[in-house]
Amino acid sequence: MQTNECEAVVLAAMDYGESDRIVTLFTREHGKVRVLARHGKKSVKRFSGALEIFARLRIHLVLKEGLSSLRTTDIVTVFPHIRQDLLKIGCAGYACEIVDRFLPEAMCNPRLFRLLVSYLEQLDTCPSSADDRRFFEINLLNILGYRLSLEHCSRCGIEIGALSGTVHYSVAGEISCGDCGKSGYPLSSGTRSLLRKAMATGRFGAVSFSESSLLEAGAVLDASIASHLTRPLNSLQFLQQVLGVH
């Protein structure tokens, strides 16, 4: 059986039996892969504590239908500064869970892999920021084909970018100018401009939201993400209910 060398981020892991672990990996080369790590709970020589959520690894695996087989791992980084801060742990766990929930298995997506790694690097080197979390979310939606429609009113077709006032964004993903309706979440021209800028640049820290724009963008992004899921994100509930993040 052919062994494949890959770069991967651990999205999730669970114990299986007395000594094994089932691990969900997001690999650069093969997309999302679920693997069985034999003796993953105990084998320091083979896995050396690497099978923890959001660790970045170099791995050797045998690809199979269903559960692939994980042979060896080398740690690139465990993002140590994230692991010293509960808020950063919550944000990193949220990023991994949302990628896990949105990404089908075996779908290669190098852009999304780069986005996730970049966000983890940002969390590891800089203070946790609501700007960065919203930047990650809107670019994740864009990469996966769920781009927020910010260009034209879904009803009359007028160019939204030409409007200076507030428009409204619905859970169904439709944007309406003031003349066509006021149901949904309000988006000011300033917030729309920042969201478009966030999708146009690939660099964390390049976009800073005002407090009011964070509230507007957050409401739209939370609703848009929830509309594509069948159940709530556990990590988001942890951020909101335990850490008070909104």
Disulfide bonds with the S-S distance in Angstrom:
none
